[in-house]
Amino acid sequence: MKSVKKLVILSVLAAVLFVVQVAFSFLPNIEFVTLLLIVYAHTLTFGESFLVILVFTLMETTVWGIHDWVIGYLWVWSLLIFLSKKLHPLFQEKAPLWAVFGAVWGIVFGILFSLQHGLFYGFSAGLAFYLRGLTLDIIHAVGNYIILLLLYVPVSTKFDVLYHKALKQDSGVL
């Protein structure tokens, strides 16, 4: 029963990513997915985090369709989880450090997608993709910085409490 409960919780976490991403999609490159994945990474295992990313990405395809970005989401978001897990002992709950990391991630995100684009379609296509998206990458970086600076501590604290409470809570179904 505990594994079913865990799967339901992970599915809900993926749905939260999806709803937040779609709700703010009218703002170019302002997103809360980075914040939430960093927070999830501190509590979940890498495998659980990857499952959340996988379900989130599949949900995204229902709105945006399937293209090369799907592959990018799977490995780029997984890299964010990996880096967040490695940096957590160093950064702990220090919002300014996570904000700087989020800003850097906003630029790196665009670079990684440009590299993937270059691998799929050639160097010149990757370079064009990067240059065309540079303004949006800067917006992404600034947005991540502000979001993580203001929301990292309260979201992280609340998530940790709610996640562990949900795991311990007896549903009384069986």
N, C-alpha and C positions, 0 to 999 in steps of 0.2 A: 504493500500500500504506500509505503514511503516513497518508492521510486515513481509511482503514478503521481503522487503529490508534487514531487520535484519536477516532473515533466510538465505538469500543469503550470507550476510557478514559472518555469523557464519559458513556456509558451506565452504566458501573460507578459513577461519581460520583453519578449520579442514584439508582442502586440503594442506595448507602450512605445518602443522605438518607432514602430511603423506609424502609429497615430501621431506622435509628436513630429516625425519627419514630414508626413503629409500635411499636417496642420500648419506647419511653418514653411511649406514649399513655395509660398508666394514671395518669400524673402530670399533673394539669391545668395546662396552659400551661408546663410545664417541657420545653424542647425544645433540641435541638442543631443544628437546621436553620439558625438564625441564625448560629451560630459557623461552621458549615461553608460557608455561602454567602459569608460575609465572607472566609474563607480562600480559597475558590475564586476569588472576584472579584480577588484580588491576583495570581493566576497566569494565569487564563483571560481570553480576550477577552470583551467584553460578549456577542457572539453565541454563543460557546461556553457562557457562563454561562446565557444564556437557554435554550439547548437543554437544559441540565441541568435547569433549572426546569420546562420543558415536559414532559420525560420524567418527572420526579418527580411533577408534578401529575397526569399521566395514570395513573401507578402508584397514586397516592392514590385516584383515582376507583374503582379496582378494590376498594378496601376500604370507602371512605366514600360511594360513589355520586356522582352528578353533581348539583350545585346551584350557587347563585350564588357560593359560595366559590371555585369553580374559576377564574372570571374574576378574583376578588380575588387569588388566589395568583399568577396570571400577572403582574398589574401591580404588586402590592405587593412581591413578592419581587424583581421586576426593578428596582424603585426601590431596594431594599436593595443590590442589586449596583451600581447606578449610584452611589449615595452612598458605598459602600465604596471604589469605584475612585477617586472624587474625594477622599476623605479619606485614603487610604493615603499619599500623599506627605507629608501633614501629621502623621498619627499614627504612621507607620512601623510598627515592631513593639512599640509601647508598650501593653502589656496594660491598664493602668489607663484609658487613653483609649478603647480599644475597649470596655472594660467599661461605661464611662459611656454611650458610644454605644449599646451593646446594651440598656442599661436604658431609655434614651430611646426606642429603637426598639420595645421591648415595649409602651410606651404608644401610640406613633404607630401601630403595627400595628393596635391596637384602634380608634383614631380613624379610620384609613383605611377599615377594614372597615365602620365605622359610617356613614361618608360614602357608601360604595357602597350600603349598605343603605338609606340615606335616598334616594339617587337612584332605586333600584329600587322602593321601597315607600312613599316619602313621608317628610317630615321627622320626623313623630312616631314612625314606626317606627325611623328611624335613631337618634333620641334615646333611645328605649327600648332599642334594641340596645346603645348605648354605656353607658347607666346600668346595665343588667343585667350587662354584661361588665366593668365597672370593676374589681371585685375580681380577676377573672382577669387583667386587664391589669397590675395591680400585681404579681401573682404572676409574670407573664411578664417584667416589668421586673427584678424581683429575681433570678429564675432566670437571665436573660441576663447580668446583671451578674456573678453568681458564676461562671457557666460561662466567660464570656470572660476574667474576671480570672485564673482558674486554668488554663484550657486553651488560650487563644489562642496564646501563644508556642510551646508544644510541638507543638500540632497544625499551626500554620502552618509551622514549621520542617520538621517531618517531611513534611508534604504537598508542600512545594516540592521537597524532595530526591527523594521517591518519584515525583512527577509527571514531573520532568525525566529521571529514570532510566528510567521506563517508556517515554517517548518515544524515547529514544536506544537502548534495548535492541532488538537484532535478534531477532525471534521465530524465525528459521530455518525458517519454514514454506515460503516460496517460494524 
